[in-house]
Amino acid sequence: MLDENEFLGPYGIRSLSRFHERHPYLFHVNGQEYGGLPAGGVEHRHVRRQLQLAGPVWMPVNALILRALLNFYLYYGDNFKIECPTGSGS
């Protein structure tokens, strides 16, 4: 979640991993092919219809994450620490 190559973006947690910029998520429904790309993602030749997300950073996802982190803090107290961004040592 806090890896800049996956979900951590400059404005919050992405609703779709950055991994999908080069590897679109595709699925089929009733003979139609759908795919999700992050905002600004490279168009994939196999994507006929793109899912319209609420943007690269979706507020409800970030609110749920914030609530979960607060619950962890309330349980663990000041001993609860998270490295951010992943691999930074901070």
N, C-alpha and C positions, 0 to 999 in steps of 0.2 A: 504494500500500500504506500509506503514512503520511499519507494525507489523511483528516481527521476526518469528511468528508462521504462517504467511501467505506468503507475497511476499518479505519482506526484507531479503536478504541473505548477506553473508560475502563479496561478490564481486559485489553487486548491487541488482537491483530489479529483482526477478525471473520472467520468462515468464509464469510459471504455478505455482499456489499456492502450498505451502507445504502441505496443507490440502489433496491434491490428492495423497500424498505418501501412505496414508492408505486408501483412498477412491478414487480409479481410476475413471477418467472420461471415460465413455464408450458410444459409439454410433455405430449405424448399418447403413451400406451402401451396397445395393445390396446383402444382405444376409451375408456379412462379418462383423465381430465385430472388432472395432478399439478402442484404448484407449490411453490416454496420461498420462504419469507418469513423475514426475520430475526426473532429472538426478540422478542416484544413488537410485531411488525409489525401493521399494520392488515389485518384480514381482507378479502380481495378477493372480490367476489361470484362471480367465475368459478372460484375455487379450490375444488374439491370435496374434494380430499385434500391435506393439507400434508405435505411431507417432514419427517420428524423428525430434525433435526440434533442433534448432541451438545450443543448450546447455542450461544449467540451467539459465544462464543470457544472454538474447538476446539483443545485442547492439541497434537495432532499437527501441525496446520498451523503453529502458533507455533513448535514445536520445529524443523520443517523450515526455517522462515525464519531462526531463530536460527543454525542450522548453516550456512546459506548465507552469512549476514552474517559469521560467524566465518571462513569460507573466503576471503571477499573481504578481510577484515582481514589474514589470514595472508599473502595474496599482495601486497596494496598497502601494508600497514603503517599507520603513523600518517597517511599522506596520504589514506586512505580515510575520507571523511566523508559523512554523510547528513543532509539537512535534516529535522528532525522537530519538530512536524508540518509537512507540506507547506505552503509559503508563509509560514512563520514567520520565516525568516531565521536560525534556531538550528541 
